[in-house]
Amino acid sequence: RQNYVINNALTMEFIIDIIASERGTSIADPGIFAAPNDMSNVILMIGKEKLHVCKEYLSVHSPVFKTLFFGDF
């Protein structure tokens, strides 16, 4: 059994296949996600790149993230 609590933080890994996406407005400076800010509370790792994001924002825009973050597991 693998330990998912590291430094008092819960670490989960999900493998997600993106089947389709809707093109939205592109972000002028994607570097804004490179460091924690006062709104970020989750780190998404894509390969070795870390994105500091807000789980509530992701959940409003994606039922997958809503289930991952707020589902009754």
Phi and psi restraints in degrees (range 20) as a CNS / XPLOR table:
assign (resid 1 and name C) (resid 2 and name N)
       (resid 2 and name CA) (resid 2 and name C) 1.0 -90.1 20.0 2
assign (resid 2 and name N) (resid 2 and name CA)
       (resid 2 and name C) (resid 3 and name N) 1.0 140.5 20.0 2
assign (resid 2 and name C) (resid 3 and name N)
       (resid 3 and name CA) (resid 3 and name C) 1.0 -86.4 20.0 2
assign (resid 3 and name N) (resid 3 and name CA)
       (resid 3 and name C) (resid 4 and name N) 1.0 123.4 20.0 2
assign (resid 3 and name C) (resid 4 and name N)
       (resid 4 and name CA) (resid 4 and name C) 1.0 -102.8 20.0 2
assign (resid 4 and name N) (resid 4 and name CA)
       (resid 4 and name C) (resid 5 and name N) 1.0 2.8 20.0 2
assign (resid 4 and name C) (resid 5 and name N)
       (resid 5 and name CA) (resid 5 and name C) 1.0 -101.5 20.0 2
assign (resid 5 and name N) (resid 5 and name CA)
       (resid 5 and name C) (resid 6 and name N) 1.0 115.2 20.0 2
assign (resid 5 and name C) (resid 6 and name N)
       (resid 6 and name CA) (resid 6 and name C) 1.0 -126.6 20.0 2
assign (resid 6 and name N) (resid 6 and name CA)
       (resid 6 and name C) (resid 7 and name N) 1.0 122.7 20.0 2
assign (resid 6 and name C) (resid 7 and name N)
       (resid 7 and name CA) (resid 7 and name C) 1.0 52.1 20.0 2
assign (resid 7 and name N) (resid 7 and name CA)
       (resid 7 and name C) (resid 8 and name N) 1.0 45.6 20.0 2
assign (resid 7 and name C) (resid 8 and name N)
       (resid 8 and name CA) (resid 8 and name C) 1.0 61.4 20.0 2
assign (resid 8 and name N) (resid 8 and name CA)
       (resid 8 and name C) (resid 9 and name N) 1.0 22.1 20.0 2
assign (resid 8 and name C) (resid 9 and name N)
       (resid 9 and name CA) (resid 9 and name C) 1.0 -124.5 20.0 2
assign (resid 9 and name N) (resid 9 and name CA)
       (resid 9 and name C) (resid 10 and name N) 1.0 139.8 20.0 2
assign (resid 9 and name C) (resid 10 and name N)
       (resid 10 and name CA) (resid 10 and name C) 1.0 -79.2 20.0 2
assign (resid 10 and name N) (resid 10 and name CA)
       (resid 10 and name C) (resid 11 and name N) 1.0 126.8 20.0 2
assign (resid 10 and name C) (resid 11 and name N)
       (resid 11 and name CA) (resid 11 and name C) 1.0 -115.8 20.0 2
assign (resid 11 and name N) (resid 11 and name CA)
       (resid 11 and name C) (resid 12 and name N) 1.0 124.9 20.0 2
assign (resid 11 and name C) (resid 12 and name N)
       (resid 12 and name CA) (resid 12 and name C) 1.0 -126.5 20.0 2
assign (resid 12 and name N) (resid 12 and name CA)
       (resid 12 and name C) (resid 13 and name N) 1.0 146.7 20.0 2
assign (resid 12 and name C) (resid 13 and name N)
       (resid 13 and name CA) (resid 13 and name C) 1.0 -122.1 20.0 2
assign (resid 13 and name N) (resid 13 and name CA)
       (resid 13 and name C) (resid 14 and name N) 1.0 129.0 20.0 2
assign (resid 13 and name C) (resid 14 and name N)
       (resid 14 and name CA) (resid 14 and name C) 1.0 -126.4 20.0 2
assign (resid 14 and name N) (resid 14 and name CA)
       (resid 14 and name C) (resid 15 and name N) 1.0 138.9 20.0 2
assign (resid 14 and name C) (resid 15 and name N)
       (resid 15 and name CA) (resid 15 and name C) 1.0 -106.4 20.0 2
assign (resid 15 and name N) (resid 15 and name CA)
       (resid 15 and name C) (resid 16 and name N) 1.0 119.1 20.0 2
assign (resid 15 and name C) (resid 16 and name N)
       (resid 16 and name CA) (resid 16 and name C) 1.0 -121.1 20.0 2
assign (resid 16 and name N) (resid 16 and name CA)
       (resid 16 and name C) (resid 17 and name N) 1.0 127.3 20.0 2
assign (resid 16 and name C) (resid 17 and name N)
       (resid 17 and name CA) (resid 17 and name C) 1.0 -94.5 20.0 2
assign (resid 17 and name N) (resid 17 and name CA)
       (resid 17 and name C) (resid 18 and name N) 1.0 122.6 20.0 2
assign (resid 17 and name C) (resid 18 and name N)
       (resid 18 and name CA) (resid 18 and name C) 1.0 -87.6 20.0 2
assign (resid 18 and name N) (resid 18 and name CA)
       (resid 18 and name C) (resid 19 and name N) 1.0 115.5 20.0 2
assign (resid 18 and name C) (resid 19 and name N)
       (resid 19 and name CA) (resid 19 and name C) 1.0 -88.4 20.0 2
assign (resid 19 and name N) (resid 19 and name CA)
       (resid 19 and name C) (resid 20 and name N) 1.0 -39.8 20.0 2
assign (resid 19 and name C) (resid 20 and name N)
       (resid 20 and name CA) (resid 20 and name C) 1.0 -153.3 20.0 2
assign (resid 20 and name N) (resid 20 and name CA)
       (resid 20 and name C) (resid 21 and name N) 1.0 158.1 20.0 2
assign (resid 20 and name C) (resid 21 and name N)
       (resid 21 and name CA) (resid 21 and name C) 1.0 -148.4 20.0 2
assign (resid 21 and name N) (resid 21 and name CA)
       (resid 21 and name C) (resid 22 and name N) 1.0 157.7 20.0 2
assign (resid 21 and name C) (resid 22 and name N)
       (resid 22 and name CA) (resid 22 and name C) 1.0 -102.8 20.0 2
assign (resid 22 and name N) (resid 22 and name CA)
       (resid 22 and name C) (resid 23 and name N) 1.0 133.1 20.0 2
assign (resid 22 and name C) (resid 23 and name N)
       (resid 23 and name CA) (resid 23 and name C) 1.0 -75.9 20.0 2
assign (resid 23 and name N) (resid 23 and name CA)
       (resid 23 and name C) (resid 24 and name N) 1.0 125.2 20.0 2
assign (resid 23 and name C) (resid 24 and name N)
       (resid 24 and name CA) (resid 24 and name C) 1.0 -109.4 20.0 2
assign (resid 24 and name N) (resid 24 and name CA)
       (resid 24 and name C) (resid 25 and name N) 1.0 -168.7 20.0 2
assign (resid 24 and name C) (resid 25 and name N)
       (resid 25 and name CA) (resid 25 and name C) 1.0 -70.9 20.0 2
assign (resid 25 and name N) (resid 25 and name CA)
       (resid 25 and name C) (resid 26 and name N) 1.0 131.0 20.0 2
assign (resid 25 and name C) (resid 26 and name N)
       (resid 26 and name CA) (resid 26 and name C) 1.0 -75.9 20.0 2
assign (resid 26 and name N) (resid 26 and name CA)
       (resid 26 and name C) (resid 27 and name N) 1.0 152.1 20.0 2
assign (resid 26 and name C) (resid 27 and name N)
       (resid 27 and name CA) (resid 27 and name C) 1.0 -86.1 20.0 2
assign (resid 27 and name N) (resid 27 and name CA)
       (resid 27 and name C) (resid 28 and name N) 1.0 129.2 20.0 2
assign (resid 27 and name C) (resid 28 and name N)
       (resid 28 and name CA) (resid 28 and name C) 1.0 -62.1 20.0 2
assign (resid 28 and name N) (resid 28 and name CA)
       (resid 28 and name C) (resid 29 and name N) 1.0 -39.8 20.0 2
assign (resid 28 and name C) (resid 29 and name N)
       (resid 29 and name CA) (resid 29 and name C) 1.0 -131.5 20.0 2
assign (resid 29 and name N) (resid 29 and name CA)
       (resid 29 and name C) (resid 30 and name N) 1.0 89.4 20.0 2
assign (resid 29 and name C) (resid 30 and name N)
       (resid 30 and name CA) (resid 30 and name C) 1.0 -63.1 20.0 2
assign (resid 30 and name N) (resid 30 and name CA)
       (resid 30 and name C) (resid 31 and name N) 1.0 -13.3 20.0 2
assign (resid 30 and name C) (resid 31 and name N)
       (resid 31 and name CA) (resid 31 and name C) 1.0 -65.8 20.0 2
assign (resid 31 and name N) (resid 31 and name CA)
       (resid 31 and name C) (resid 32 and name N) 1.0 -13.6 20.0 2
assign (resid 31 and name C) (resid 32 and name N)
       (resid 32 and name CA) (resid 32 and name C) 1.0 -65.1 20.0 2
assign (resid 32 and name N) (resid 32 and name CA)
       (resid 32 and name C) (resid 33 and name N) 1.0 -16.7 20.0 2
assign (resid 32 and name C) (resid 33 and name N)
       (resid 33 and name CA) (resid 33 and name C) 1.0 -93.5 20.0 2
assign (resid 33 and name N) (resid 33 and name CA)
       (resid 33 and name C) (resid 34 and name N) 1.0 -0.7 20.0 2
assign (resid 33 and name C) (resid 34 and name N)
       (resid 34 and name CA) (resid 34 and name C) 1.0 -75.1 20.0 2
assign (resid 34 and name N) (resid 34 and name CA)
       (resid 34 and name C) (resid 35 and name N) 1.0 -22.9 20.0 2
assign (resid 34 and name C) (resid 35 and name N)
       (resid 35 and name CA) (resid 35 and name C) 1.0 -130.6 20.0 2
assign (resid 35 and name N) (resid 35 and name CA)
       (resid 35 and name C) (resid 36 and name N) 1.0 151.9 20.0 2
assign (resid 35 and name C) (resid 36 and name N)
       (resid 36 and name CA) (resid 36 and name C) 1.0 -59.5 20.0 2
assign (resid 36 and name N) (resid 36 and name CA)
       (resid 36 and name C) (resid 37 and name N) 1.0 148.8 20.0 2
assign (resid 36 and name C) (resid 37 and name N)
       (resid 37 and name CA) (resid 37 and name C) 1.0 -138.0 20.0 2
assign (resid 37 and name N) (resid 37 and name CA)
       (resid 37 and name C) (resid 38 and name N) 1.0 -179.5 20.0 2
assign (resid 37 and name C) (resid 38 and name N)
       (resid 38 and name CA) (resid 38 and name C) 1.0 -70.2 20.0 2
assign (resid 38 and name N) (resid 38 and name CA)
       (resid 38 and name C) (resid 39 and name N) 1.0 -10.3 20.0 2
assign (resid 38 and name C) (resid 39 and name N)
       (resid 39 and name CA) (resid 39 and name C) 1.0 -103.3 20.0 2
assign (resid 39 and name N) (resid 39 and name CA)
       (resid 39 and name C) (resid 40 and name N) 1.0 -17.3 20.0 2
assign (resid 39 and name C) (resid 40 and name N)
       (resid 40 and name CA) (resid 40 and name C) 1.0 -81.7 20.0 2
assign (resid 40 and name N) (resid 40 and name CA)
       (resid 40 and name C) (resid 41 and name N) 1.0 139.5 20.0 2
assign (resid 40 and name C) (resid 41 and name N)
       (resid 41 and name CA) (resid 41 and name C) 1.0 -141.0 20.0 2
assign (resid 41 and name N) (resid 41 and name CA)
       (resid 41 and name C) (resid 42 and name N) 1.0 7.9 20.0 2
assign (resid 41 and name C) (resid 42 and name N)
       (resid 42 and name CA) (resid 42 and name C) 1.0 -143.4 20.0 2
assign (resid 42 and name N) (resid 42 and name CA)
       (resid 42 and name C) (resid 43 and name N) 1.0 145.4 20.0 2
assign (resid 42 and name C) (resid 43 and name N)
       (resid 43 and name CA) (resid 43 and name C) 1.0 -114.2 20.0 2
assign (resid 43 and name N) (resid 43 and name CA)
       (resid 43 and name C) (resid 44 and name N) 1.0 120.4 20.0 2
assign (resid 43 and name C) (resid 44 and name N)
       (resid 44 and name CA) (resid 44 and name C) 1.0 -97.1 20.0 2
assign (resid 44 and name N) (resid 44 and name CA)
       (resid 44 and name C) (resid 45 and name N) 1.0 133.7 20.0 2
assign (resid 44 and name C) (resid 45 and name N)
       (resid 45 and name CA) (resid 45 and name C) 1.0 -109.2 20.0 2
assign (resid 45 and name N) (resid 45 and name CA)
       (resid 45 and name C) (resid 46 and name N) 1.0 125.5 20.0 2
assign (resid 45 and name C) (resid 46 and name N)
       (resid 46 and name CA) (resid 46 and name C) 1.0 -118.6 20.0 2
assign (resid 46 and name N) (resid 46 and name CA)
       (resid 46 and name C) (resid 47 and name N) 1.0 104.7 20.0 2
assign (resid 46 and name C) (resid 47 and name N)
       (resid 47 and name CA) (resid 47 and name C) 1.0 65.1 20.0 2
assign (resid 47 and name N) (resid 47 and name CA)
       (resid 47 and name C) (resid 48 and name N) 1.0 -122.9 20.0 2
assign (resid 47 and name C) (resid 48 and name N)
       (resid 48 and name CA) (resid 48 and name C) 1.0 -101.3 20.0 2
assign (resid 48 and name N) (resid 48 and name CA)
       (resid 48 and name C) (resid 49 and name N) 1.0 0.3 20.0 2
assign (resid 48 and name C) (resid 49 and name N)
       (resid 49 and name CA) (resid 49 and name C) 1.0 -88.3 20.0 2
assign (resid 49 and name N) (resid 49 and name CA)
       (resid 49 and name C) (resid 50 and name N) 1.0 131.8 20.0 2
assign (resid 49 and name C) (resid 50 and name N)
       (resid 50 and name CA) (resid 50 and name C) 1.0 -101.3 20.0 2
assign (resid 50 and name N) (resid 50 and name CA)
       (resid 50 and name C) (resid 51 and name N) 1.0 131.7 20.0 2
assign (resid 50 and name C) (resid 51 and name N)
       (resid 51 and name CA) (resid 51 and name C) 1.0 -117.3 20.0 2
assign (resid 51 and name N) (resid 51 and name CA)
       (resid 51 and name C) (resid 52 and name N) 1.0 122.5 20.0 2
assign (resid 51 and name C) (resid 52 and name N)
       (resid 52 and name CA) (resid 52 and name C) 1.0 -92.6 20.0 2
assign (resid 52 and name N) (resid 52 and name CA)
       (resid 52 and name C) (resid 53 and name N) 1.0 112.9 20.0 2
assign (resid 52 and name C) (resid 53 and name N)
       (resid 53 and name CA) (resid 53 and name C) 1.0 -132.8 20.0 2
assign (resid 53 and name N) (resid 53 and name CA)
       (resid 53 and name C) (resid 54 and name N) 1.0 175.8 20.0 2
assign (resid 53 and name C) (resid 54 and name N)
       (resid 54 and name CA) (resid 54 and name C) 1.0 -106.0 20.0 2
assign (resid 54 and name N) (resid 54 and name CA)
       (resid 54 and name C) (resid 55 and name N) 1.0 120.2 20.0 2
assign (resid 54 and name C) (resid 55 and name N)
       (resid 55 and name CA) (resid 55 and name C) 1.0 -66.2 20.0 2
assign (resid 55 and name N) (resid 55 and name CA)
       (resid 55 and name C) (resid 56 and name N) 1.0 -30.5 20.0 2
assign (resid 55 and name C) (resid 56 and name N)
       (resid 56 and name CA) (resid 56 and name C) 1.0 -66.4 20.0 2
assign (resid 56 and name N) (resid 56 and name CA)
       (resid 56 and name C) (resid 57 and name N) 1.0 -42.1 20.0 2
assign (resid 56 and name C) (resid 57 and name N)
       (resid 57 and name CA) (resid 57 and name C) 1.0 -63.6 20.0 2
assign (resid 57 and name N) (resid 57 and name CA)
       (resid 57 and name C) (resid 58 and name N) 1.0 -45.9 20.0 2
assign (resid 57 and name C) (resid 58 and name N)
       (resid 58 and name CA) (resid 58 and name C) 1.0 -61.0 20.0 2
assign (resid 58 and name N) (resid 58 and name CA)
       (resid 58 and name C) (resid 59 and name N) 1.0 -39.5 20.0 2
assign (resid 58 and name C) (resid 59 and name N)
       (resid 59 and name CA) (resid 59 and name C) 1.0 -67.5 20.0 2
assign (resid 59 and name N) (resid 59 and name CA)
       (resid 59 and name C) (resid 60 and name N) 1.0 -33.6 20.0 2
assign (resid 59 and name C) (resid 60 and name N)
       (resid 60 and name CA) (resid 60 and name C) 1.0 -66.4 20.0 2
assign (resid 60 and name N) (resid 60 and name CA)
       (resid 60 and name C) (resid 61 and name N) 1.0 -32.2 20.0 2
assign (resid 60 and name C) (resid 61 and name N)
       (resid 61 and name CA) (resid 61 and name C) 1.0 -99.9 20.0 2
assign (resid 61 and name N) (resid 61 and name CA)
       (resid 61 and name C) (resid 62 and name N) 1.0 -6.3 20.0 2
assign (resid 61 and name C) (resid 62 and name N)
       (resid 62 and name CA) (resid 62 and name C) 1.0 -146.2 20.0 2
assign (resid 62 and name N) (resid 62 and name CA)
       (resid 62 and name C) (resid 63 and name N) 1.0 120.6 20.0 2
assign (resid 62 and name C) (resid 63 and name N)
       (resid 63 and name CA) (resid 63 and name C) 1.0 -64.1 20.0 2
assign (resid 63 and name N) (resid 63 and name CA)
       (resid 63 and name C) (resid 64 and name N) 1.0 -26.7 20.0 2
assign (resid 63 and name C) (resid 64 and name N)
       (resid 64 and name CA) (resid 64 and name C) 1.0 -65.4 20.0 2
assign (resid 64 and name N) (resid 64 and name CA)
       (resid 64 and name C) (resid 65 and name N) 1.0 -49.7 20.0 2
assign (resid 64 and name C) (resid 65 and name N)
       (resid 65 and name CA) (resid 65 and name C) 1.0 -66.4 20.0 2
assign (resid 65 and name N) (resid 65 and name CA)
       (resid 65 and name C) (resid 66 and name N) 1.0 -35.7 20.0 2
assign (resid 65 and name C) (resid 66 and name N)
       (resid 66 and name CA) (resid 66 and name C) 1.0 -59.7 20.0 2
assign (resid 66 and name N) (resid 66 and name CA)
       (resid 66 and name C) (resid 67 and name N) 1.0 -44.3 20.0 2
assign (resid 66 and name C) (resid 67 and name N)
       (resid 67 and name CA) (resid 67 and name C) 1.0 -67.3 20.0 2
assign (resid 67 and name N) (resid 67 and name CA)
       (resid 67 and name C) (resid 68 and name N) 1.0 -42.6 20.0 2
assign (resid 67 and name C) (resid 68 and name N)
       (resid 68 and name CA) (resid 68 and name C) 1.0 -61.4 20.0 2
assign (resid 68 and name N) (resid 68 and name CA)
       (resid 68 and name C) (resid 69 and name N) 1.0 -44.5 20.0 2
assign (resid 68 and name C) (resid 69 and name N)
       (resid 69 and name CA) (resid 69 and name C) 1.0 -86.5 20.0 2
assign (resid 69 and name N) (resid 69 and name CA)
       (resid 69 and name C) (resid 70 and name N) 1.0 -32.5 20.0 2
assign (resid 69 and name C) (resid 70 and name N)
       (resid 70 and name CA) (resid 70 and name C) 1.0 -125.4 20.0 2
assign (resid 70 and name N) (resid 70 and name CA)
       (resid 70 and name C) (resid 71 and name N) 1.0 5.2 20.0 2
assign (resid 70 and name C) (resid 71 and name N)
       (resid 71 and name CA) (resid 71 and name C) 1.0 -71.2 20.0 2
assign (resid 71 and name N) (resid 71 and name CA)
       (resid 71 and name C) (resid 72 and name N) 1.0 160.3 20.0 2
assign (resid 71 and name C) (resid 72 and name N)
       (resid 72 and name CA) (resid 72 and name C) 1.0 -92.1 20.0 2
assign (resid 72 and name N) (resid 72 and name CA)
       (resid 72 and name C) (resid 73 and name N) 1.0 86.0 20.0 2
